[in-house]
Amino acid sequence: MAKDAQVYEPDEFDELAAQTGPVGVHRAPRPWWSKVLPPLFAFLIAGAVAYLIAFLLWNSGSGDDDASPTATVTASPEPSESVSPSATPSVTPSESASPPPSPSPTPTETEEPEPVILYDAQVHVRNGSGIQGLAGGEAAELEAAGYTNLAANNISSTLIPGGVNTVTYSDDSFADTAQDVADVLGIDAVEGGGTPGGAEIEVLLASDPG
């Protein structure tokens, strides 16, 4: 020991170092299980975590499968939303697009043929009333109405049927014309079947028709 070295009395730090044993290279070796347990614990923990993740994923997939039928049932139409047959508009006979058949004409609705007026027919105005110039005046009225084949003369009152003013015609082809002559002169009686003088139409005057 050197001369200058000082000797110190043992203190509390020297006592603590004596209790803990050797330090540094003199430390005792670690037991074998202290090296095996940490990797074993890590493996077990990793396995538990993997199992837990797989369990959660499996349960999550099962929940999706169970939800599918519920979604299908919900999407189906409810009976209240279905269209009932009564909602379909029915077409009544009055609304049918086809036009109704036209009614067949009844006998009273049958149109009568237009009268055939022969203004060039032979018309003789014959005076049996004894009134001077009566036949000529009636013939002038027929001429004004459009008749062109006229004659005025006298006749015996005994040849006038019933003693009343009458328009006679020779056959049915002059019926419409004879009726028109009577209308122009204001005579009510019209008869067919022949004329006293042989003309196609004859106006027999027993009195003044005007």
Sequence and secondary structure as in RCSB ss.txt:
>XXXX:A:sequence
MAKDAQVYEPDEFDELAAQTGPVGVHRAPRPWWSKVLPPLFAFLIAGAVAYLIAFLLWNSGSGDDDASPTATVTA
SPEPSESVSPSATPSVTPSESASPPPSPSPTPTETEEPEPVILYDAQVHVRNGSGIQGLAGGEAAELEAAGYTNL
AANNISSTLIPGGVNTVTYSDDSFADTAQDVADVLGIDAVEGGGTPGGAEIEVLLASDPG
>XXXX:A:secstr
  SS       HHHHHHHHH   GGG     THHHHHHHHHHHHHHHHHHHHHHHHHHHHHHHHHHHHHHHHHHH
S  GGGS  GGGS    GGG SS        GGGS        TTS EEEEE S  TTHHHHHHHHHHHTT  SE
EEEE  GGGSGGGS EEEESSGGGHHHHHHHHHHHT  EEE S  SSS SEEEEESS   
